[in-house]
Amino acid sequence: MADEQPIDSRDHVLFLCTGNAARSVMATVMLRDRSDAFRVTGAGTHVIEGHPMSVRTRRALERHGLVDRTHRSRQLWRDDASSAALVVAMAPEHVRWVRENHPAAAPRTATIKRLVQLLSSASDATLAERVRALRLETIESEDWEEVVDPAAGEQPVFDECVDELDVLVDALLLALRPADGYQS
């Protein structure tokens, strides 16, 4: 059929926060900008679907030269949780939420700060194999893993959040690459 979309065979990396309006949006836009080796999406645990990113999120991203005019907030549903090779949470509460609501995705879910520490690019194993070896479902998330939600803050709080995620997404991208590297 002429109008069928080709299947995207890239590993699916899904960023998860609460409302899919700030943290997961920032990380999604950053990773998409830095690599085309992955299919990158974002979602939230408690979302009013279809909303654009907040103005403060947009301004924070613009400070880094990043723009996404198409974003609309999305709830994390089973299909997305199932298709993700990796669910990258912004806080321990999101990891717990996935374990309760999408237990099959628990072995592929951790906070971005935990993944930056644990995920190694030192092997030529696939992303799925490296994530499985971490046994993420057995690790209890800790308070230090949170990327603080800027939602109630003014623009400087959003700017601090995007600056923190800028560093974390770079580190995550390095960890996501197998020893032989991805082309981006």
Residue frames as a rotation matrix with the C-alpha (Angstrom) as fourth column:
MET 1
0.574 0.819 0.000 0.00
0.819 -0.574 0.000 0.00
0.000 0.000 -1.000 0.00
ALA 2
0.059 -0.578 0.814 1.28
0.572 -0.648 -0.502 3.40
0.818 0.495 0.292 -0.94
ASP 3
0.300 0.112 0.947 0.38
-0.425 -0.874 0.238 5.21
0.854 -0.474 -0.215 2.29
GLU 4
0.874 -0.072 -0.480 1.91
0.419 0.610 0.672 2.72
0.244 -0.789 0.564 4.76
GLN 5
0.662 -0.680 0.315 4.69
-0.738 -0.664 0.118 4.15
0.129 -0.311 -0.942 6.91
PRO 6
0.109 -0.692 -0.714 7.97
-0.146 0.699 -0.700 2.22
0.983 0.180 -0.025 7.03
ILE 7
0.875 0.133 -0.465 8.69
0.391 0.373 0.841 0.45
0.285 -0.918 0.275 10.31
ASP 8
0.469 -0.720 0.512 11.22
-0.686 -0.662 -0.302 2.32
0.556 -0.210 -0.804 12.43
SER 9
0.655 -0.248 -0.713 13.78
0.328 0.944 -0.027 -0.29
0.680 -0.217 0.700 13.51
ARG 10
-0.330 -0.796 0.507 15.82
-0.209 -0.462 -0.862 2.06
0.920 -0.391 -0.013 15.71
ASP 11
-0.552 0.082 -0.830 15.87
0.779 0.404 -0.479 1.46
0.296 -0.911 -0.287 19.46
HIS 12
0.269 0.760 0.592 13.04
0.267 -0.649 0.712 3.38
0.925 -0.033 -0.378 21.13
VAL 13
-0.747 -0.462 -0.478 14.16
0.620 -0.224 -0.752 5.62
0.241 -0.858 0.454 24.01
LEU 14
0.230 0.915 0.331 11.27
0.482 -0.402 0.778 7.10
0.846 -0.019 -0.533 25.97
PHE 15
-0.875 -0.455 0.166 11.71
0.124 -0.542 -0.831 9.96
0.468 -0.707 0.531 28.44
LEU 16
0.067 0.930 -0.361 9.17
0.643 0.237 0.728 10.03
0.763 -0.281 -0.582 31.27
CYS 17
-0.959 -0.208 0.191 8.14
-0.020 -0.624 -0.781 12.75
0.281 -0.753 0.594 33.72
THR 18
-0.653 0.749 -0.112 4.86
0.315 0.134 -0.939 13.69
-0.688 -0.649 -0.324 35.37
GLY 19
0.253 0.877 -0.409 3.00
0.022 -0.428 -0.904 15.97
-0.967 0.220 -0.127 32.96
ASN 20
-0.079 -0.397 0.914 5.11
0.928 0.306 0.214 15.62
-0.365 0.865 0.344 29.79
ALA 21
0.874 0.404 0.271 5.36
0.469 -0.848 -0.248 19.40
0.130 0.344 -0.930 29.70
ALA 22
0.764 -0.640 0.084 8.89
-0.641 -0.737 0.215 20.20
-0.076 -0.218 -0.973 30.91
ARG 23
0.065 -0.879 0.473 11.56
-0.665 0.316 0.677 17.64
-0.744 -0.359 -0.564 31.90
SER 24
0.012 -0.053 0.998 10.71
0.430 0.902 0.043 14.81
-0.903 0.429 0.034 29.50
VAL 25
0.928 0.319 0.193 10.10
0.320 -0.416 -0.851 17.34
-0.191 0.852 -0.488 26.74
MET 26
0.620 -0.759 -0.197 13.51
-0.733 -0.650 0.198 18.94
-0.278 0.022 -0.960 27.26
ALA 27
-0.189 -0.737 0.649 15.32
-0.390 0.663 0.640 15.59
-0.901 -0.132 -0.412 27.26
THR 28
0.355 0.406 0.842 13.39
0.575 0.615 -0.540 14.34
-0.737 0.676 -0.015 24.22
VAL 29
0.998 0.030 -0.064 14.17
-0.026 -0.681 -0.731 17.43
-0.065 0.731 -0.679 22.16
MET 30
0.355 -0.935 0.009 17.83
-0.826 -0.308 0.472 17.30
-0.439 -0.175 -0.881 23.19
LEU 31
-0.213 -0.470 0.857 18.39
-0.050 0.881 0.471 13.62
-0.976 0.058 -0.211 22.33
ARG 32
0.631 0.486 0.604 16.55
0.583 0.215 -0.783 13.97
-0.511 0.847 -0.148 19.01
ASP 33
0.927 -0.292 -0.234 18.77
-0.366 -0.838 -0.405 16.93
-0.077 0.461 -0.884 18.17
ARG 34
0.177 -0.962 0.206 21.99
-0.874 -0.057 0.483 15.10
-0.453 -0.266 -0.851 19.08
SER 35
-0.826 -0.461 0.324 21.41
-0.289 0.841 0.458 11.73
-0.483 0.285 -0.828 17.47
ASP 36
0.046 0.843 -0.536 19.22
-0.998 0.067 0.020 10.11
0.053 0.534 0.844 14.87
ALA 37
-0.762 -0.433 -0.481 20.29
-0.420 0.896 -0.142 6.63
0.493 0.094 -0.865 16.01
PHE 38
-0.871 0.469 -0.145 17.21
0.411 0.534 -0.739 6.29
-0.269 -0.703 -0.658 18.23
ARG 39
-0.172 0.902 0.396 13.48
0.345 -0.321 0.882 6.76
0.923 0.289 -0.256 17.99
VAL 40
-0.913 -0.254 -0.319 12.93
0.391 -0.323 -0.862 9.22
0.116 -0.911 0.395 20.84
THR 41
-0.009 0.945 0.326 9.60
0.256 -0.313 0.915 9.99
0.967 0.092 -0.239 22.45
GLY 42
-0.945 -0.196 0.260 8.36
-0.183 -0.343 -0.921 11.48
0.270 -0.919 0.288 25.68
ALA 43
0.000 0.964 -0.267 5.39
0.260 0.258 0.931 10.80
0.966 -0.069 -0.250 27.93
GLY 44
-0.539 -0.108 0.835 4.07
-0.684 -0.523 -0.509 11.46
0.492 -0.845 0.208 31.39
THR 45
-0.921 0.171 -0.350 2.57
0.330 0.820 -0.468 9.59
0.206 -0.547 -0.811 34.30
HIS 46
-0.140 0.885 -0.445 -0.32
0.779 -0.178 -0.601 12.02
-0.611 -0.431 -0.664 34.93
VAL 47
-0.927 -0.374 0.014 -1.02
0.260 -0.616 0.744 13.90
-0.270 0.693 0.668 31.72
ILE 48
0.329 0.895 -0.303 -3.74
0.006 -0.323 -0.946 16.02
-0.944 0.309 -0.112 30.24
GLU 49
-0.201 -0.501 0.842 -3.15
0.751 0.473 0.461 14.88
-0.629 0.725 0.281 26.69
GLY 50
0.298 0.291 0.909 -2.68
0.940 -0.252 -0.228 17.15
0.163 0.923 -0.349 23.72
HIS 51
0.916 0.030 -0.400 -1.23
0.167 -0.935 0.312 20.22
-0.364 -0.352 -0.862 25.42
PRO 52
0.590 -0.775 0.226 1.79
0.093 -0.213 -0.973 22.03
0.802 0.595 -0.054 23.95
MET 53
-0.165 -0.723 -0.671 4.91
0.906 0.157 -0.392 22.41
0.389 -0.673 0.629 26.06
SER 54
0.580 0.357 -0.732 4.86
0.695 -0.686 0.216 25.24
-0.425 -0.634 -0.646 28.54
VAL 55
0.907 -0.236 0.347 6.11
0.015 -0.808 -0.589 28.65
0.420 0.540 -0.730 27.48
ARG 56
0.591 -0.719 0.364 8.88
-0.740 -0.305 0.599 28.43
-0.320 -0.624 -0.713 30.09
THR 57
0.352 -0.443 0.825 9.98
0.276 0.891 0.361 25.04
-0.894 0.101 0.436 28.70
ARG 58
0.748 -0.017 0.664 10.06
0.661 -0.073 -0.747 26.50
0.061 0.997 -0.044 25.18
ARG 59
0.857 -0.430 0.283 12.13
-0.404 -0.903 -0.147 29.49
0.319 0.012 -0.948 26.34
ALA 60
0.458 -0.712 0.533 14.56
-0.492 0.296 0.819 27.26
-0.740 -0.637 -0.215 28.25
LEU 61
0.406 -0.273 0.872 15.09
0.632 0.773 -0.052 25.09
-0.660 0.572 0.486 25.16
GLU 62
0.894 -0.034 0.447 15.57
0.344 -0.587 -0.733 28.15
0.288 0.809 -0.513 22.97
ARG 63
0.724 -0.679 0.123 18.49
-0.611 -0.548 0.571 29.19
-0.320 -0.489 -0.812 25.21
HIS 64
-0.079 -0.731 0.678 20.17
-0.121 0.682 0.721 26.02
-0.990 -0.025 -0.142 23.91
GLY 65
-0.608 -0.156 -0.779 19.16
-0.732 -0.270 0.625 26.66
-0.307 0.950 0.050 20.31
LEU 66
-0.952 0.280 0.125 16.47
0.299 0.936 0.184 23.97
-0.066 0.212 -0.975 20.39
VAL 67
-0.499 0.843 -0.199 12.91
-0.839 -0.528 -0.134 24.19
-0.218 0.100 0.971 19.07
ASP 68
-0.918 0.378 0.118 10.01
0.396 0.882 0.256 21.75
-0.007 0.282 -0.959 18.83
ARG 69
-0.742 0.664 -0.089 6.80
-0.669 -0.743 0.036 23.24
-0.042 0.086 0.995 17.51
THR 70
-0.249 0.657 -0.712 4.98
-0.468 0.562 0.682 19.90
0.848 0.503 0.167 17.27
HIS 71
-0.942 -0.200 -0.269 5.06
0.102 0.596 -0.797 18.68
0.320 -0.778 -0.541 20.88
ARG 72
0.096 0.944 0.315 1.77
-0.683 -0.168 0.711 17.65
0.724 -0.283 0.628 22.43
SER 73
-0.462 -0.297 0.836 1.63
-0.873 0.316 -0.371 16.05
-0.154 -0.901 -0.405 25.88
ARG 74
0.101 0.410 -0.907 1.08
-0.514 0.802 0.305 12.30
0.852 0.435 0.291 26.01
GLN 75
0.535 0.147 0.832 0.26
-0.797 0.414 0.439 9.82
-0.280 -0.898 0.339 28.74
LEU 76
-0.675 -0.717 -0.172 2.47
-0.738 0.660 0.144 6.72
0.010 0.224 -0.974 28.94
TRP 77
0.518 0.855 0.037 0.24
-0.840 0.516 -0.167 3.94
-0.161 0.055 0.985 27.62
ARG 78
0.527 -0.251 0.812 1.00
-0.107 0.928 0.357 0.21
-0.843 -0.275 0.463 27.35
ASP 79
0.893 -0.175 0.414 2.00
0.449 0.314 -0.836 0.31
0.016 0.933 0.359 23.66
ASP 80
0.609 -0.702 0.368 4.69
-0.444 -0.687 -0.575 2.93
0.657 0.187 -0.730 24.29
ALA 81
0.365 -0.461 0.809 5.91
-0.859 0.170 0.484 1.20
-0.360 -0.871 -0.334 27.46
SER 82
0.692 -0.027 0.721 6.08
0.106 0.992 -0.064 -2.10
-0.714 0.121 0.690 25.56
SER 83
0.873 -0.303 0.382 7.94
0.416 0.057 -0.907 -0.71
0.253 0.951 0.176 22.55
ALA 84
0.726 -0.610 0.317 10.58
-0.641 -0.768 -0.011 1.20
0.250 -0.195 -0.948 24.52
ALA 85
0.321 -0.745 -0.584 14.02
0.338 0.667 -0.664 -0.34
0.885 0.016 0.466 24.69
LEU 86
-0.651 -0.539 -0.535 14.63
0.720 -0.214 -0.660 2.08
0.241 -0.815 0.528 27.54
VAL 87
0.568 0.772 0.287 12.30
0.516 -0.605 0.606 4.20
0.641 -0.196 -0.742 29.69
VAL 88
-0.559 -0.829 -0.003 14.31
0.620 -0.415 -0.666 7.09
0.551 -0.374 0.746 31.10
ALA 89
0.498 0.804 -0.324 12.56
0.788 -0.265 0.555 8.53
0.360 -0.532 -0.766 34.14
MET 90
0.041 -0.425 0.904 13.15
-0.014 -0.905 -0.424 11.96
0.999 0.004 -0.043 35.62
ALA 91
-0.234 -0.072 0.969 12.50
-0.925 -0.291 -0.245 10.94
0.300 -0.954 0.002 39.24
PRO 92
-0.980 -0.169 0.103 12.18
-0.197 0.896 -0.398 7.87
-0.025 -0.411 -0.912 41.47
GLU 93
-0.305 0.943 0.135 8.40
-0.347 0.021 -0.938 8.36
-0.887 -0.333 0.321 41.61
HIS 94
0.254 0.369 -0.894 8.24
-0.960 -0.017 -0.280 7.73
-0.118 0.929 0.350 37.86
VAL 95
-0.675 -0.531 -0.512 10.17
-0.551 0.824 -0.130 4.47
0.491 0.195 -0.849 38.20
ARG 96
-0.863 0.408 0.296 7.74
-0.053 0.510 -0.858 3.35
-0.502 -0.757 -0.419 40.93
TRP 97
0.023 0.921 -0.389 4.78
-0.675 -0.272 -0.685 4.37
-0.737 0.279 0.616 38.73
VAL 98
-0.067 -0.112 -0.992 6.05
-0.920 0.392 0.018 2.25
0.387 0.913 -0.129 35.83
ARG 99
-0.934 -0.333 -0.131 6.57
-0.254 0.875 -0.413 -0.72
0.252 -0.352 -0.901 38.15
GLU 100
-0.620 0.765 0.174 2.97
-0.067 0.170 -0.983 -0.41
-0.782 -0.621 -0.054 39.36
ASN 101
0.269 0.847 -0.459 1.27
-0.479 -0.296 -0.827 0.42
-0.836 0.442 0.326 36.06
HIS 102
0.752 -0.112 -0.649 3.47
-0.598 0.298 -0.744 -1.21
0.276 0.948 0.157 33.40
PRO 103
0.587 -0.536 0.607 5.40
-0.440 0.419 0.795 -3.96
-0.680 -0.733 0.010 35.23
ALA 104
0.736 -0.319 0.597 6.62
0.608 0.699 -0.377 -5.52
-0.297 0.640 0.708 31.98
ALA 105
0.646 -0.496 0.581 8.60
0.183 -0.638 -0.748 -2.32
0.742 0.589 -0.321 31.33
ALA 106
0.955 -0.237 0.181 10.21
-0.250 -0.306 0.919 -2.27
-0.162 -0.922 -0.351 34.80
PRO 107
0.466 -0.841 0.276 13.38
0.622 0.533 0.574 -4.12
-0.629 -0.096 0.771 33.64
ARG 108
-0.121 -0.469 0.875 13.91
0.944 -0.326 -0.044 -1.32
0.306 0.821 0.482 31.10
THR 109
0.606 0.469 0.642 13.14
0.247 -0.879 0.408 1.64
0.756 -0.089 -0.649 33.37
ALA 110
0.044 -0.569 -0.821 15.45
0.990 -0.086 0.113 3.78
-0.135 -0.818 0.559 35.51
THR 111
0.786 0.166 -0.595 16.15
0.202 -0.979 -0.007 7.43
-0.584 -0.114 -0.803 36.19
ILE 112
0.856 -0.486 0.176 18.45
0.027 -0.297 -0.955 9.33
0.516 0.822 -0.240 33.88
LYS 113
0.357 -0.755 0.550 20.91
-0.914 -0.404 0.037 9.90
0.194 -0.516 -0.834 36.73
ARG 114
0.389 -0.173 0.905 21.03
-0.387 0.861 0.331 6.16
-0.836 -0.479 0.268 37.53
LEU 115
0.893 0.001 0.450 21.47
0.372 0.560 -0.740 5.24
-0.252 0.828 0.500 33.87
VAL 116
0.725 -0.675 0.133 24.31
-0.445 -0.608 -0.658 7.70
0.525 0.418 -0.741 33.41
GLN 117
0.132 -0.679 0.722 26.11
-0.959 0.098 0.267 5.91
-0.253 -0.727 -0.638 36.26
LEU 118
0.123 0.005 0.992 25.28
-0.321 0.946 0.035 2.31
-0.939 -0.323 0.118 35.36
LEU 119
0.898 0.323 0.300 24.87
0.150 0.415 -0.897 2.00
-0.414 0.850 0.325 31.60
SER 120
-0.007 -0.993 -0.116 28.16
-0.132 -0.114 0.985 1.24
-0.991 0.022 -0.130 29.97
SER 121
0.817 0.185 -0.547 29.13
-0.545 -0.063 -0.836 1.64
-0.189 0.981 0.050 26.36
ALA 122
-0.096 -0.983 0.155 32.19
-0.884 0.156 0.441 -0.55
-0.458 -0.095 -0.884 26.97
SER 123
-0.408 -0.025 0.913 30.68
0.127 0.988 0.084 -3.58
-0.904 0.150 -0.400 25.29
ASP 124
-0.905 0.109 -0.412 29.53
-0.426 -0.218 0.878 -4.35
0.006 0.970 0.244 21.79
ALA 125
-0.678 0.732 0.061 26.27
0.671 0.651 -0.355 -5.83
-0.300 -0.200 -0.933 23.13
THR 126
-0.312 0.677 0.666 22.99
0.515 -0.468 0.718 -4.39
0.798 0.567 -0.203 21.94
LEU 127
-0.584 0.201 0.787 21.19
-0.581 -0.781 -0.232 -1.78
0.568 -0.592 0.572 23.98
ALA 128
0.517 0.855 -0.038 18.58
-0.619 0.404 0.673 -4.35
0.591 -0.325 0.738 24.99
GLU 129
0.436 -0.433 -0.789 21.29
0.482 0.852 -0.202 -6.75
0.760 -0.292 0.581 26.21
ARG 130
-0.652 -0.738 0.176 23.10
0.285 -0.454 -0.844 -4.04
0.703 -0.500 0.506 28.17
VAL 131
-0.292 0.641 0.710 19.87
-0.795 -0.576 0.193 -2.83
0.532 -0.508 0.677 29.78
ARG 132
0.672 0.567 -0.476 18.78
-0.270 0.786 0.556 -6.38
0.689 -0.245 0.682 30.64
ALA 133
0.007 -0.783 -0.623 22.14
0.558 0.520 -0.647 -7.04
0.830 -0.342 0.440 32.31
LEU 134
-0.654 -0.255 0.712 21.56
-0.301 -0.776 -0.554 -4.12
0.694 -0.577 0.431 34.70
ARG 135
-0.420 0.605 -0.677 18.52
0.772 0.630 0.085 -5.84
0.478 -0.486 -0.731 36.27
LEU 136
-0.790 0.066 0.610 16.91
-0.143 -0.987 -0.078 -2.44
0.597 -0.148 0.788 36.76
GLU 137
0.226 0.973 -0.042 13.75
-0.225 0.094 0.970 -3.96
0.948 -0.210 0.241 38.24
THR 138
0.394 -0.141 -0.908 15.78
0.768 0.594 0.241 -4.98
0.505 -0.792 0.342 41.31
ILE 139
-0.685 -0.728 0.010 17.22
0.635 -0.605 -0.480 -1.54
0.356 -0.323 0.877 42.05
GLU 140
0.346 0.762 -0.547 15.43
0.916 -0.402 0.019 0.77
-0.205 -0.508 -0.837 44.46
SER 141
0.116 -0.243 0.963 15.50
0.520 -0.811 -0.267 4.38
0.846 0.532 0.032 43.30
GLU 142
-0.153 -0.282 -0.947 16.89
0.966 -0.243 -0.084 6.95
-0.206 -0.928 0.310 45.70
ASP 143
0.646 0.519 -0.560 16.23
0.494 -0.843 -0.211 10.64
-0.581 -0.141 -0.801 46.30
TRP 144
-0.153 -0.810 -0.566 19.51
-0.063 -0.564 0.824 11.77
-0.986 0.162 0.036 44.67
GLU 145
-0.633 -0.122 0.765 18.22
0.644 0.465 0.607 10.52
-0.430 0.877 -0.215 41.31
GLU 146
0.374 0.927 -0.013 15.56
0.779 -0.322 -0.538 13.21
-0.503 0.192 -0.843 40.89
VAL 147
-0.799 -0.303 0.519 15.75
0.526 -0.770 0.360 15.91
0.291 0.561 0.775 38.25
VAL 148
-0.623 0.559 -0.548 13.67
0.394 -0.381 -0.837 18.49
-0.676 -0.737 0.017 40.09
ASP 149
-0.046 0.748 0.662 10.38
0.997 -0.010 0.081 19.40
0.068 0.664 -0.745 38.43
PRO 150
-0.926 -0.374 -0.056 10.45
0.376 -0.926 -0.036 23.08
-0.038 -0.054 0.998 37.47
ALA 151
-0.341 0.869 0.359 6.65
0.788 0.057 0.613 23.23
0.512 0.492 -0.704 37.02
ALA 152
0.605 0.650 -0.460 5.87
0.796 -0.492 0.352 25.64
0.003 -0.579 -0.815 39.86
GLY 153
-0.081 -0.779 -0.622 8.91
0.668 -0.505 0.547 27.81
-0.740 -0.371 0.561 39.25
GLU 154
0.695 0.178 -0.696 9.63
-0.262 -0.839 -0.476 30.90
-0.669 0.514 -0.537 37.25
GLN 155
0.907 -0.282 -0.313 11.85
-0.292 0.118 -0.949 31.01
0.305 0.952 0.024 34.14
PRO 156
0.020 -0.982 0.189 15.19
-0.953 -0.076 -0.294 30.73
0.303 -0.174 -0.937 36.02
VAL 157
-0.020 0.040 0.999 14.06
-0.602 0.797 -0.045 27.38
-0.798 -0.602 0.008 37.50
PHE 158
0.897 0.352 0.266 13.28
0.020 0.570 -0.822 26.08
-0.441 0.743 0.504 34.00
ASP 159
0.654 -0.725 -0.217 16.64
-0.594 -0.315 -0.740 27.37
0.469 0.613 -0.637 32.78
GLU 160
-0.175 -0.703 0.689 18.42
-0.955 0.290 0.053 25.50
-0.238 -0.649 -0.722 35.60
CYS 161
0.361 0.409 0.838 16.51
-0.246 0.909 -0.338 22.33
-0.899 -0.084 0.429 34.72
VAL 162
0.999 0.017 -0.049 17.39
-0.051 0.210 -0.976 22.51
-0.006 0.978 0.211 31.02
ASP 163
0.292 -0.956 0.037 21.05
-0.871 -0.282 -0.402 23.18
0.394 0.085 -0.915 31.92
GLU 164
-0.154 -0.292 0.944 21.10
-0.740 0.667 0.085 20.09
-0.655 -0.685 -0.319 34.16
LEU 165
0.625 0.478 0.617 19.45
0.016 0.782 -0.623 17.96
-0.780 0.399 0.481 31.49
ASP 166
0.788 -0.425 -0.446 21.88
-0.585 -0.293 -0.756 19.25
0.190 0.857 -0.480 28.86
VAL 167
-0.255 -0.931 0.262 24.73
-0.966 0.232 -0.117 17.61
0.048 -0.283 -0.958 30.78
LEU 168
-0.192 0.243 0.951 22.74
-0.446 0.842 -0.305 14.47
-0.874 -0.482 -0.053 31.61
VAL 169
0.846 0.531 0.044 21.53
-0.183 0.367 -0.912 13.88
-0.500 0.764 0.407 28.04
ASP 170
0.408 -0.792 -0.455 25.10
-0.830 -0.115 -0.546 14.20
0.380 0.600 -0.704 26.74
ALA 171
-0.517 -0.614 0.596 26.27
-0.824 0.547 -0.151 11.64
-0.233 -0.569 -0.789 29.29
LEU 172
0.187 0.672 0.716 23.34
-0.279 0.735 -0.617 9.36
-0.942 -0.084 0.325 28.51
LEU 173
0.858 0.117 -0.500 24.03
-0.508 0.050 -0.860 9.54
-0.075 0.992 0.103 24.79
LEU 174
-0.130 -0.973 -0.188 27.62
-0.934 0.184 -0.307 8.43
0.334 0.135 -0.933 25.39
ALA 175
-0.566 -0.053 0.822 26.37
-0.569 0.747 -0.344 5.53
-0.596 -0.662 -0.453 27.52
LEU 176
0.495 0.854 0.162 23.75
-0.406 0.392 -0.825 4.52
-0.768 0.343 0.541 24.94
ARG 177
0.504 -0.367 -0.782 26.33
-0.830 0.044 -0.556 4.04
0.238 0.929 -0.282 22.24
PRO 178
0.957 -0.262 0.127 27.82
0.217 0.932 0.289 0.54
-0.194 -0.249 0.949 22.05
ALA 179
0.230 -0.963 -0.143 31.59
0.229 -0.090 0.969 0.23
-0.946 -0.256 0.200 21.96
ASP 180
-0.453 -0.406 0.794 31.52
0.835 0.120 0.537 0.30
-0.313 0.906 0.284 18.15
GLY 181
-0.779 0.098 -0.619 29.39
-0.030 -0.992 -0.120 3.46
-0.626 -0.075 0.776 18.25
TYR 182
0.275 0.876 0.396 26.26
0.755 0.059 -0.653 4.65
-0.595 0.478 -0.645 16.50
GLN 183
-0.735 -0.368 0.569 26.32
0.645 -0.637 0.422 6.96
0.207 0.678 0.705 13.58
SER 184
0.068 0.806 -0.588 24.48
0.775 -0.414 -0.477 10.15
-0.628 -0.423 -0.653 14.39
